[in-house]
Structure formats: C-alpha cells, structure tokens
C-alpha cells in the first residue's frame, strides 16, 4: 500500500454525495484509520502515522471524535467551499461550521432564479471568489444592462457574510456607482479614498472614503468602466499592497483589507487598464435574458408580478397571451426592461379596475406594449408552440399578495367567431344576392372562421382527454368518428387540428340551436350536392336530435372543403423536404413541424445507430424513387454519413438535391414555410434561403480559393462574355479574388474534365448561366446580375457563403494554440490554460506526425482538441466522468488510432498527474475522424 493508493481510496469514499448526506442528517463525517487499515489489510498504526503526517502537511484535517476522523482538505474546498484555518477541529466546532452553515447559507444563492440552471457556473465561480484563501478573489461581473449584476454582487456578499458567521458591521458591503461622478474625477476619487482638509477648494473638513468604510468587507463598484485611469491605478496599488492615501495626504499611509467586486456592461479589455484588469483574476459573465431557458424566464416573470401583487395587496389575473408574449419577447435591456413593462401593465390594470378597493384585477392583453404584441404575432404566424412542460401557460395566470401562483383552467375558446359568421351569412341573404354570390361570400367567411379557431389554438396541443374538459365527450367522439369516415372515403390524412375545428364548430352550433329557433334562408339550396356532407348532416341531426337550417348545411359543406383542401396534394408536383438524422431525431422534428403547420409535408428518415450505412442509403433511395419527385429533394441532415446521401442520390438517380447540415427544428420550420407556399425547384428555394441570411453553408470555411462557373447553352463563346461581366461585378464589390471560369452547358452537366478540375481545386460557390441546370451548387440566372437590387442579393449571397472572405492558409497547431488558451482562460477554474497550451501543443504535433494526419485539417482540429483537453483535465480534477456510447465496438474497429493516442497522451497524464479514461480518448478520436463513429456502431 503506497501513500497515493491510500489517498485515492479515501477520495473514493468521501464524495460530494457522502458529505451532503451526512450534513443533511447532521452526522459526523470523515474516515477513521481503522476503516482504511481494514480495507488494505494492514496495521491501523501504520495508517494513523501516514494520516497524521498528512494533517501536518495541510492535506487533511483531523476531527477529535472517538475514534478520530480524517477529511481531505481538497474535498472540503471543492465540494463544501470551506478552507480550514487550522489542522485539528473538535466535533462541536465542525457542527457549528457545517450544520449551522447548512441552515444559514444554503439560501443565499439558491433563492436566485437559475441557481441550478443558467447561473450554476457563475454561482460556483462566485463561491470560489468568496472562499479562496486567504481573503477571496477580486472579481469583475460582466453582462448587458439589466442582467442582474448588482443583485449578484449583493448575493455574493450575503453568502460570504453567512459562511464566515459575521455581522454586517464586522463584514460591511459598500456600493458605489462610478458613473455618478464620471465628469468630475477629483470628486470621484474623493468619494473612494476620502480627503483631508484643504485637499482641494471646498474641502473644509476631513472625510472618510468608501475604501475605509468597506474595510474588512466588500467594495462593490458598479459601472467600473467609468473609473478614470488615475482611479484605476490607485485601486490596483491598494489591491497589491493593501495600502492607500486620502486625497491631499503626503506622508500618511493607511491600510485597508477589502475585496473588490466590479461590474460593467462593456468589454473589460476595451475600457480598463491592462495593469488594473490583471489584478482582477476572476471574471463572471451573466447571460442576457434572451439566452436563459424558457422555464427561468417564466419564473422571473412570475416573481415580478408577485412583487406588484404584494405592493398593491391585490390579486392579479394575467391573460395567458401576456405570459407567452412576455416570455418569448427579446428584451434588449433584459430584466430591468421586463420589470418596467410588468410594473406599467399592473399600474394600468389597477387604474382601469372597476373594483378600486377589493377584488381581483384583470390584466388584459391589449395593455401590452405595441412592440411586444407585434413580436408575439410573428410567433403565432409561424405556429410556435411551448413544450408539454409549460402547458399551464395556455391559461390565465393568477398571482395573489401572499405569493400564491395558480392558473385558470376553465378558459374556453371564444364563440365570437362563430356568431360573427352567422351574422355575416344573414346579412348576405338580406342583400338579395344570388345563390352563387352568397356561396362565394360564405366560402370566404368560413375560411376566415377556420383560421380564427386554429389561430386561437396555436399554442395548444389538445388531445382527446383535454377536449373532454371543454366540450361534451359525445361531441368530441362524434367529431372523431366523422373525420375518420371522411379520411377513409376521400383517402386523405386528417390532422388533429381538423378534428379540433369540427368539434368546436359542433359545440357552437348545438349551443345556438338549443337556445333559439332559426328561420331557414332560401338563398342557399337545401341540398349541398356533396354526398359525404349530406351523410354527415343526417348523422348530426340523428345523433343530437336537431334539425339544421339550410344555411348551416352550406356552412358544413364549405367547412369540410376548408378542412380537406390543404391535405389533398400531389406530392410529385412539389419538391420534397426530408429530415435525415440518427436515432429518432428526424421523426421528432418532422412531427413538430407537421403539427404546427397542419400538414404532413415534412418527411422523416430515421437511421438506426445499429444499421449499416449502405443499407440505410438503399432504403432511402427506394423511398424517394417511389414518390416520383419532379422538382428535387431538400435534405436537412444532422451529421456524419447522412450528409452524403443527397450527393449519392443525385449521382445514382438524377434527382436534384441540396443538403443542409446540423438540422434543427427552427431550420426545418423555415424550409417548410418556404416550400409549402411555393411550387418551385429546390435550387430556387435553396438560393433564397441562403440570401435571406438564415444559413451559412457547409463550404463557408473552406480553405480553397472560391470560384464561380459561368455557363451558356450556346457554348463557351457566350460563357466568356458572361465571365467578363461577372468579374467586373466582383471587382466593383472588392471580390476580385474570386475566380470565374467559363464552361459550356455540356461540360458542366456531364461534369467533364474541365469541370472536375475546377471542383477538385477550388471552392465552387455558384453557377451562373442562361438556362436552368440541375447542379450541386446554387444556380443563378444571368438576368439576376443585371438589375441593382438582384445584383445586391447576389453579393450578399457570396458574403454569407464565406466567399466574401479571403481564405487563410493553414496555420500550425501552435499558431492556433494561443487562441484556444485564451478561450479556456474564460471557462475553466482549476487548470492553468498556458500549461494546457504548452503540453497539448507538444502532444498534438507528435500525434499528428504519427497519424500522418491531413495537413489542411491540423489547424482547425488542433484548436478543437486543445479546448477539449482543457475541459477534459478540468473534469478529471473535479472527479467528473463522461461515458462514450458503444465504446467497445468503436474501439474494436479503431484499434490503431486508439493505441497511438494512448501512447502519446501519457505526456499529458504525467504533466498533470491524472489518469485519462478510454471514454475521453474515444471523444478525441471522434474529433480527429468524425466519420468513424457511424461505421463503427452500424
């Protein structure tokens, strides 16, 4: 048994979970010499000698219980954020520190929204800053205006005060906004450091500065970028030496022991002296509101409404659309702007309330700011939906002065749309219009009615059980039965939205006919002329013992037409949109798109992780060929071999394709919207999507020189004329370095030698010609380069593809390493980025040589791997592990690569005294060779 083996065993026993469990139960924690001796089958005295020596060396603390307990100092620092001040503690002292601390300090950060989400890393950094020996770390909090920097600084202070067990007087918090005296640097410095009498004109008496007031505590400097250079110099002298002088003092040196926390909305590198910034070792960046998870935004909004309810001592009922609109809106000034919006909402509602002194106050949607309502309309238009976790937010939010939060779930769809339509039909009849004219007008009204229902339900995914709560179950069941019959008789696929519309319409109709007796109108024929609709009307009358007026019969005919019109389509006349992804991702994305857009247009192709790539490709080809598509296939794929399916499909079948990598639901929705509303070739769709700045194609980062091909059906002669015109346009826009080659249509379409040479040696970004051609890159008609507006779109396209940026020659790994180290410096806590840079560079240079790794990929891959190595070392030091799925088959198929990495990586293990798992190496292999995973697990 070596000392290191003994330490490793103790570290494996005293884990974070073990400590949390013991503290929660208020039980002593640690390990005895006897327990360790029994594990290693050795003498207790031997273990005791080693552990007592470790206590003297500061590696362990000893707790004087019976028997004596030992605890590693490193674990106390890392897991409990506690740095011992001595080597030996009594059991009572431990109870006082940890059991009281568990009660008093746990709420300091845990009350913050996002403490276990978007703010978790920042909170860990803050705790480290407060606890770091001997007196903490000076800290800079950065973030946009309104992100909560001041609140965060206050919480850091409360955490420090409680964990130290001191009073506010013993551990003061002094706050100062540097912007208050920005235009008077002398007065600003006087506020910070104080002044003696006569220090400047008007200094009639000596004053105490904020530094003196903050002694033994925290000085918080908000808008620290407003601090003048001389102020920064005086502060970093104080930070270095703990000494300062009041303004006007020459000989007296004062001392102060303070922790400085600064806050700024600016880039510290641009506004602070480098010498000053170097004295602040820790920077904590708070995310803007738009980057925080949806659930956190909802909690923040609830909290702000609760504050208003407490202030006014009234209950607020907030319209469900307000909740959704506020949650989705991009508040440029973050939480501060959100708080102002909510305060104004509550104030207006309070003023408009008819019950001034008692009762509930309703907050209507119309009181929202215009810009928020306009943004919300756009979300509704694209059919944005909340996930199931947020289904409560389909209902009004109720917040009481006692901070109780609930939802009004009895809300039913407004029947106004139905009655408006009935009134409109009556008016048409009274105007003496012919039967055909009335039918046309009614058709338009019914279409609007259909859309009105769906628009009202955009943010709901209502299943049958949910509908039962709003509509009589027999109406819901009947609607489902009728729509199934329509589906079978018309051979169409009926969506959930169609059933929803019919169910609500029947509810409105039955409620109306039960209340009043209608006079039948004669301007609409009693028979609809549609057998399926007539049968449905007969069933309604029989099922619900009603007699429908003739206007309702025509109403039903047109409603069914609206329900089925969008789903009876000829797919062969359209381009297809396919999602390709590993596992079940494709089906999930396609389902979301189809539900939101009330269609089944978006298709999915799931590739099982265990399926052979070639087998998957053949199944995909068979599926596509069965559709007989005329205008191509737009493929949205996730990664790996699926990115090649489009190219192979075009090669093998001649069907035009374009492929977009890194598919997401947002990208799929964008393409679905474009393609559903058009009936055009995928080249036009692809080009439009690129030009609208929504996507940077896969060739954007190519290190080859960019090139364009001009082509003409009449041969190279006219192509050369096109080439000259294109080159002139490129020069006018500072893009003259883009190569332009003239080919004939035949050379291009048959991909003859001239084309192959260009494709192999250049980054081909576009083809321009006078006849549309099915090519693998965006095609532009020559007419699109004639008018200024279309020419501008073409230039925008080039800039977005990356052709508008000169390619940079490959750099060595060590040339990229400094950038990677800079990135790590902002994101790791336990490792030295410069040490990672040095060791990783040596490791990668030797590994790349051994692997004979492609020169052109070394720079980018090296950058990624250095960052990966930095985070890997951080994980290992923090005792965190990652698991690589399908590790065994993956290593079996990639033994040679694994062995070479395992050999070279010993240099990193030795340098940082760590042990790197096979799982970590597998992830490095994926970074080096991305396609190896698909082939290994297939």
N, C-alpha and C positions, 0 to 999 in steps of 0.2 A: 504493500500500500504506500503510494507516494503522497506527498502533501497535496499535489494537484488533484489526484484522484479523490482525496478526502474532501477538498473544497468542491469539486464537481458534484459529489454526492449530496453535500449539504445544499448546494444551489438547486438541485433537482427536487429536494424535499420542501424547502422553504420558498414556495412560489407565491405569486400575487394572490391566487385563489385561496391558498392556505392562510395567508396573512389576513385577507378580508374576512374569511370565515371565522378565524379566531377573534378578531377585533369585534366583529358583529356580536359574537357570543360573549364578549368581554372575558375571554380566557387568555392565559399567558401563552406566549408564542416563542419559538426558538427550538433548538435541538440540544440534547444532552450528550456528554462524552460517552455515556453508556450505550446510547442508541447507535452512535457511529461505530463504536467498537464491536457491537454485535453484528452490524452489517458487514464489517470487514473481517470478522472473526479474529480480532486482535485484543490486546490488553487495553482496558479503559485508561490506565495511567499514561500509556503512550499517546492516545488520542488527546487526553487532557493537556499533556505537555505541548502538543502541537497547537491546540486551540488557544491556550493561554499566551503562547508566543505570538499568535496571530492577533490577539487582543492588544498586546503591547505595540505591535506594528501598525495598529489602526485599521486592520482588516475586518475585525469582528468587535462587537460589544458583548459584555458579559452581564447577565441579569441574575442578581443574587436571590435565587429561589432555592428550594430543595426538591430535586437536585438543581445545580446551576444550569442555566440556559445560555446558549451562544447564538448570536444572529449576525449574519454578514452585513457590514456597513453599506456595501454597494447596493444590496437589495433594499435596505431601508431608504436609501437616497432615491433609487429608481422607482420603486413601487409605492412608497409612502411619502416621498418628497420630504424626508426627515434626515438632517445631517446631525449626528451625535456631537455633543460638546464635550463629552468625557468618555472614558473607556468602560466604566462599571456603573450600572444603574441598579437601584433597588426595585423590587416588584411594584411598590407603591408609586415610584416615580414613573415607571412605564405606564401604569394605569392612568396617572394624571395626564401624561402626554398624549397617549393614543386613544384612550376611551373617552376622555373629555373632548379631545380634538375631533373624534368621530361625530360627536353631537354638535359641536360648535362650528366646525369649518366646512363640513360637507355641503352646506347650503350656499356658501359664498359664490361658487361658480355654477353649481347645479341649478340655481334658480334662473340662470341665463338660458334663453331660448337658443337651442343649438349646441348646448354643452356636450351632448353625446352625438352630435352630427357635424354640421359645417364648421363649428367653432372648436371641435375637440382638440385639434392640433394646436391651435392658438392658445387654448387654456393650458395645455401641457407646457407650452413654452413659457407662459406667464408664471405658472407654478415653479418652473425651474428658475426663472429670473428672481423670484422672491426668495427661494430656498438656497440658492447657490452660495456656498461658503466663500468668504466669511460674512459678507454683508449684502449679497444679492448682485444681480447684473443690471447695469444701466440699460434701459430698454427704449426703443423707438416704435411707436404704434403708427402704422400707415393705413390708409384707406380713403375712399372717396368721402365727400361731405355727407354726413348723416348716417354713417355706418355704425356708430356707437362707440367711438374711440374713448370719449370721456367716461362713459359708463364702464367700459372695460378697465380703464385705469383705476376707477373707484373700486371695482370688484377686486382687482389685484391688491389694492391696499387693505380691503376688508379681509381678504384671505390671509395676507401677511400678519395683520394685527391679531387675528384669532389664533393662527397657528403658533404665533410667538407668545400668546397668552398675556398681552399687554393692553393697557388702556389707550384711549385716543390721545391723552395728554403725553403719555410715555412714547407714543409712536404716532406723531402727527401726520396729517395729509394736507399739504398746502398746494392750492391750484392757482395758476396764473395763465392768462391768455396774452401771449406776446403781441398779438395784433392790436391790443388796446393802446399801446404806446409806440406803435410802429413808426410814426412820423416824428417821434421825439426820443432818439436813442439814449440821451442823457437821463431822461426821466425813467426810461425803461430799466436802465442799469441801476438807478437809484432804488427802484422797486425791488429788484432782485437782490442786491447786495447791501442796501441801506446806504446812508451817507452821514458824515459828521457835519457839525455846524460850520457854515461858511464854505462848504464844498463847492457850491455854485450860488449864483444870485438867487435869493429867496430861500436858501437853506438856513432857516433861523434856529433850527434845533436838530439834534442827532435823531436819526430814525433807525428802526430795526428793519432789516431786509427780509425777504421771503426765505432766503437761504438759512438765516438764523432761526426763523420761525419753524422751518422744516427739519431742524437738527434732530438726528436720531430717527427720522421718519422718511417720508417720500415727498419730493417736489415734482409736481406734475406741470409741465409746460405745454399748454395747448398752442397749436399753430406755431410750433417751434421754428419753422422756416422764416418767421418774421423776426427772429432774433438777429440783430446786426452782427457782423463779423467780430467786432471787439467783444461783444457779449459772449459769443461762442468761445472765443479764446479764453476769457476769464472763467467760463464754466469748465472747459476741459482742463484748465490748471487746477481748479477745485477738485475735479474728478481724479486727477493724477495724484495730487498731494494732500487733499483734504483741507487745504488752506485757502483763504481769500482775504481781501481787504475791502472795507467800506469805501465808497467814493470819497476822495479827499484825504484818505489816510496815507501816510508815507512810511511809517515805521512799524505800526501795529499789525501783527499777523494774527488772524482769527482762524479758528478751526471749526469744521462742520462735518458731521458724519451723516450724509444723506444719500438716498437712492433717487436717481433722476429718471423720470419717465416722460418722454416727449411724444407729441402727436402731430402728424402733418398729413395734409391732403396731397402734397407734392412728392415728386421723386427726390428722395434724400440726396442722391448723387448730384442733382442739379442745383440744390438750394442750400446745402450745408457744406461748411469747410471740410475738406478731407481729413484734416487733423482732428476736427471735432467728431466727425462720424466714426472715426476709428476707435474713439473712446466709448462708443456705444456698441457693445458686442452682439446685442440681440435685436432683431427687427421682427415685429409681429404684424402681419398684414391681415386686416379684417376684410372679408369678402363683401362686395356690394349686395344689395337686396336681391337684384335680379339673378345672382348666382346661387342664392340659397335655395334649399329644397322647398317644394310646394308646401309640405306639412309645416315647415318652420314659418313660412310666410303667413299661413293661416293662423298659427299660434300668436304671431306678432300682432296681427290684425285684431284677434280676439282680446289680447292684452290691452291694446289701445282703446278699444270700445269699452272694456271693463273700467278703465280709468275714468272715462267720461260718465259712465253709469254711477260710479262711486261719487264723483264730484257733484252731480246733479241729484243723486239719490232717486233716480228714476230707472225703470226698466225700458230697454230699447229693443225693438223688434226690427232687425235689419233685413231688408229684401235679399233673397238668395242671389239675385243677379248682382247686387252690390258686392257681396262676398266674392263671387267669382271674378268680377271685373277688377276689383282691387288686387286680388291675388295674382292675376295674370298681367297686370299693368307694370311697365318698366318705369319705376320712379327714379328719375335721374338724380334726385337728391336723397334717395334712399329712405331710411326710416324716418328722418326728420320731415321729409315731404309727405310721407304716408301719415304721420301723426297729425300734420296740419290739415290734410284732407279729411281725416276722420273727425277732428275737432269741429271743422266747418260743417260737415254733414250733421253731426249731433246738434250743433247750435241752430242750424236752420230748422231741423226737425223739432227741436224744443220750442222754437218760436212759433212754428206752424201748428203745434199740438193744440187740439181743441180742449184738452183737459190740462189746464195750466198747473194745477197743484197736485193732482193724483193721477193714477192710472199709467198705462203703457204709452210709450212714444214710438210711433212707426217711422222708420227711416226709409223713404221711397227711393227707388232707382233714379227718378228724374232729378234728384238733388245732387247726383254725382257731377263732377266737373265734366265739361264737354269733351275734353281730350281723352279722359278715361273711358267715357261711353263710346267714343268713336273707335278707340282701340279695341274695346270689347266686341263691337260689331264685326270687326275683321276676324276675330277668333270664331265668332258664331258662323261667319260666312264660310270658313274653311272646315267647320264641323269639329272644332277642338273639343276634346272630352277629358274629364277628370277620370282618374283610375277608380276602381271599386273602393279603395280605401277612403275615398272622400265623398261617398255617396250622400252623406248627410248634407253636403253643401248644395244639394238640389232644393233644399228647404230653407225657409226663413230662419235666421239666427236670432236667438233670444238671449240677452245678457242682463242680469239683474244687478242691483247695487251690492248684493252680497257675493258677487262674482260667480254666480251660478250660470252655466252656459248650457243651452239646450237648443233643439230645432223643432220648428213647426212642421210636422209631417203630414198634416191633413190637407195640404195645398193641392187643389185640383186644377187642371187646365182650364183657363178662362173660356167660357162658352160664347164670348162676344163674337168671335169669328163666324161661328155658325149662324147666329141670329142676324149678323150683318149681311150674310149671303142670302138668307131667306128674304130679308127686306129688299135686297137688290133685285132678286128674282121677281118679287111682287111689282116693283117699280117698272121693270121692263115690260111686264104684262100690261100695266096700266097705260103705257105709252103707245099702245096699238101696233107694236112691232109684229112682223110676220113670224111664223113658227121657226123658220130657218134663222132669222135675225136673233130671236130670243135664244135659240140653241147656241149660237156663236157667243153671245154675251154671257150666257150661263157657263159655257165652257171656260171662258177666261176667269170668271169668278170662282169656279170650282178649283181651277188650277191654283189660284191665289190662296184659297181656303186650305188646300192640301199642303202647300208650302208653309202656311201660317202654323198649322199643327206641328209640322216637323221642326220649324224654327224654334217653336216654344219648347221642344223636347230635345234640342241639340245636346244638352249636357246631361241627358239621362240615358242609361242603358236599362230599359224597363223589361223585366221578364214577366212571365205569367203570374207568378205569386205577387209581384209588386202591383200589377194591374188589378188584381183582385181587391186590393185595398182602396182603389179609386173607382172602379167600375164593377157593376154586378158580375159575379163569376159566370152567370149564364150568358151574358152579353159577350164576355171575353171568349168563352168556349165556343159560342156560335160563330164569332168572327174568325177564330182559328179554323173551324170546320169549313166555313165558306171559302176562305182563302186557299185551303188545301185543295178544294174542288176546282177552283179557278186554276191553280197550279197544274193539276192533272189534265184538265180539259184544254188549256191553252199551251201546255208544255213549256211553261216558263217557271223561273225560280222566284218565289215570293219572299221578300225580305221581312224582317221583324218590324221595320218601320211601316210597311204596308198594313200589317195586322193591327198595329197601333192606331193608324189613321182610321181604319174601318171601325174599330172598337169605340173610339171616341165619337165618331160620327153617329153610330147607332145609339150611343148613350144620349147625345144631344137630341136626336130625333125622337126617341121614345119618351124622354122627359117632356119634350114640347107637345107631342100628340096626347100625352096624358093630361096636360093642363088645358089645352084649347082644342076646339073643333075648327078645322080649316076648310075654307071653300075651295073646291078644286078649280084650278085655272084651265081655261080651254085652249090657251095658246100653245100648249105643249101636248103632243099626242100621248094618249094613254098607254099605248104600246111603244116600247123603246126600239123594237126592231132587232134587239140583241137577245138571242135565246138564253144565253148564260145569265144575263142581267135579269131577264123576266123570271127565270127559275129562282134566282136569288131573292127577288122581291116576294115571290109566292111563299118562299120559306120564312122570310121575315114576318109576313102577315100571319102566317100559320103559327109560328113559334111564339110570337108576342101578342097574338090576338088583336092585331091592329089593321087598319085599312089605310094604305099610303095614298096621299094625293098624287095627281099626275105630275105635279112639279117635282115632288120627291123622287118619282120614278126616273125622270130625266136626270135629276141630280145624281142618282146612283149610277146611271149609265156613264155619265161623264167622270164620276169619281173613279169608277173601275178603269176607265180609259187612262186616267192620270196614274193610277197605281201600276198599271202594266206597261205604260208607254216607254218607261226608261229601261225596262228589262228585256224587251223583245228586240234583240240586236243581232246583227250579222257580224260575228267576230272576224270573219275572213276579210271583210272590207276595212277593218281597222288594223292599226299596228297593235301588237300585244305588249303588255307590261308584266314582266316576270321578276319576282323576288327569288334569288338563289342564296341559300345560306345553310350552314352546318346545323345539325340538330333539328329543332322545331322552330327556329327563329323566323324562317321565311313565312310559315303559316301564321304565326302570331302577328307579324307586321301586316300581312295581306288581310287578315281578319279585321284588324283595327281600321285599315283604310276602307275596306268594303262596308263596314258598319257605319262609318262616319259619312261616307258618300252615297249610301243607299244603292249599292251596286255589287256585282260580283266580277267586275272588270279586272281587278288586280289578282294575278295568279301567283301561286307559290310553288316552289320546288325545293323540298327539304332533302338534304343529303345526309343520311345517317353516318355517324362517325365510324361505324364498323363496315361501311360499304366501300367496295373498290371504286376508285375514281373513274376508271374506264366504264365500269358497269353503270355508274350514275350518269355518265355522259350519254351513253346509249339510250337510257331511259328518257333522258331529257330530249334527245333528238326525236325519238318516237312520239313523244307528247307534242312537240312543236309541229312536226310534219302532219300530224292528224288534224291540225287546225287549219291548214292550207292558208297561211297568212300571206297577204299580198304586200303589206307595207312595212314588214320587218318586226323585229322584237327588240324592245328596250329592256336590257337586263340590269338589274340592281343587285350586285353580289356583295358578300361580306369580305371574303379574303381567300387566299390560297389558290388551289386549283380551279375553283369556281370562276375566278376572274378570266380564265382562258376559254371557258365554254362558248362564249359569244364568237370569238375568233374561229374556233374549231367549227362551230355551226355554220358560219358563213362559208368557210372553206369547203365543208362537206356537202352542204345543201344549196348554197347560193342564196339563202335567206339573209337579208341585210340585218345587221345587229349593231348595237352600241352598248358598251358596258360601263357602268358607274361603280366604283369600288366603295367599300365602307358604308354599306346601305344602312339607313336608319328610317324610323317611321316618318320623320319630317321630310326626308328626301323622297320617300315613296309617295307621300301625300302630294308633294309638289308636282311630281310627274303624273300622278293620277289625275290631278286637276287639269293639267295641260292637255293630256291625251283624251280624257273624256269629252272635253269641249271641242276637240278638233277631230278631223278625219284626214290626217296628213301623214306623209312619210316620216319615219323616225329621224332621218337626218335633220329635218326642219325642227323637230321637237328638241333634239339634242343641241343644235346650234342655239336655239332660243334660250334654252336653259343655261348654257354657258354664258351667253351675252348678258343675261339678267344677273350675273354675278352671284349665282347661288352655288356654284360648284367649281372647284379647281381640279381639272382632270389629272389622271394618273401621270401624264407625261410632264407635269408642271415642273418637276425638279430634275429633269433630265440634264445630264452634263454634256450631251451632244449639242452641236450648233443647231439652232432652229432653222427649218426650211419650209417653203411653200411650193406646191406644184401648180403651174398654170397649164390648162389643157384645152384643146379645141377639137371639135368633131371634124374639121376640115384639114387637120394636120398640124405640123409643128410651126408652119409659117405664121398663122394667126396666133398660135400659142406664144410665140416670141413677142408679138405685139402686146398681148396681154401681160407678158412678163415685164416688159418695159414700163407699162402703166403701173403695175403693182409695185415695182421698185421705186418709182417716183413717189408714190403714196407713202411707202415705208420711209423714204428719206425725209419727206416733209414732217414725219412724226417721230424722227430720231430713232427709227427702227431699221436703219440701212444695213445693219449687220445680219439681218435675216436673209438667208439665201433663197433665191427664187429660181426654179428650174422649169423649162418649157418641155412638155411632152405632148404626144398625140393622144387622143382618147383610147386608141387601141393599145398603145404602150402602157397606159395607166390601168385599163380594165383587165387586161391579160397579165398584168404585173410582169412585164418583160424585163430584160436585164437592166435597162436604164432606170426603171422604177426600183428594182431591187437594190441597186447600188445606192440610190438616194435613201431608201428606207433603212438600209443597214448602217449607213454612215452619218445620218442626220436625224434630228428630232422633227419628224414630219408633223406639222401642226394643222395644216389646212390644204384643201384642193380648191382651185378656182377655175371655173370653166363656163361654157355657154350652153351645155346640155347636162341635165342632172345625171349623176352617176352614183351607183352604189359602191362606196369606198369605205375604208375602215376609219377614216378621219373626217372631221367636219367639212362639208361641202358648201361653197358659196357661189351663187351665180354671179357672173361678171357684172350684171346690172346692179348688183348690190354695192359696187365700188364706184358708182357714177355720181349719185346724189350725196350731199354732205352728211345728211343725217344717217344714212345707211353706212357710209364710209366710217363715220364715227363709231358706229356699233362694231364694225369690223376691227378697228383699232382697240376698242375696249376688250373685244374677244382675245386678241393677241396678248394684251397685257395680263388678262386673267389666266391664260394658259401657262404663263411663265415665259413665253417667247419674248415678252417685253422686258425681260431682264437678261443681261448678258451672262452666258454660262461661265462659271468659275472653274478653273482647272482643279483637279483633285489635290487635296492637301494631305499631308502625312497625318498619322494619328496624333502625334504630339502637337500639331498645329491646331487641332480641334480640342485637345485636352484641356486647355486653359478655359475655353468657353464652358465645357462640361463642369469643370471645377467651380466656376462662377455660379452655375445653376445649382450645384449641390450645396454651396455655401448658404443659399436661401432656404434650403429644405431639409437639411439633416441637423441633428442635435449632438450626436455622440462621436462623430468621426471628424477628422481633420481633412477637408476637401483637398488641400495641397498634397497631403500624404497619399490620398486616393489617386490623385492625378499622376504622381510620380510612379507609384507601384503599378497602376493599371496600364500606363503607357509602356512600361518595360514588358509587362505581361503580354499585351496585345501585339506589340511589334514582333516578339518572338513567336507568338501563337500564329499570327498571320503568315509568317515565313514558313512555319512548319506545315500549315494547312494549304500553302500555296494559294492563299485567298485572293480573289479578284482585286486588282489594284484600284479599279474605279469605285469599288464599294467600301474600301477600307476607311475612308474619312467618315462617311455617314454612319457606318456600322460601329466604328470605333467610338464615335460620340455617344451613340445609344448604349454601348456596353459599359463605358466609363460611368455613366449615370446609373445603369443597372448595378454595377459593382458597388458604387457608393451606398445605394439603398440596401443592397444585399448585406454589406458589412454592418450597417445600422440595424437591420433586422436581427442578425446573429448576436450582436452585442446585447440587444434588448430581449434575447431569448424568444424571438418570434419565428415561427416556421411557416413555410409555404409548401403546398402539395402540388405536384405535377401529375395531371390525369394521364392514365395509360403509360406510366413511366417504364414499366418492364418491356412491353413490346416496342416502345420507342427506342430504348437503349439497345435492344436486341438488333434492330435494323441500322443503328448508327454507332456501332461499337468503336470504329476507328476514330471518329470525331470526338467521342466521349473520352477515349483514352488519352488523346493528345491534349485536350483541355484539362483533364485531371492531372496530367504531368506538369503542365505549365502553371497551373493555378496554385501549386504548392508555394510559389513565391508570395502570393497574396496571403495564404494561410499563415506563413511564417512571419510576415511583416506585421500582421495584426493579431497574431496569436489566436486564431479562430479555426474552426473546422467547417468546411463548406460541404453541404449535403449534395447528393446526386440530383435532388429535385432542383436546386439552384442552378446546377450545371445544365440541366435539361432546358431551363428557360434561356440560358445563354446560347445554347445550340439553336433554339428557335429563332433568336435574334440574328445569328450568323446565317442560318439556312432556313428561311420561313417555310419552304415547301416540304421540309422533311416530316412535319407533323402529319399532314394529310396522308402521305404514303405509308407512314408507319402504323397509323391507327385504322387504316382502311381494311 
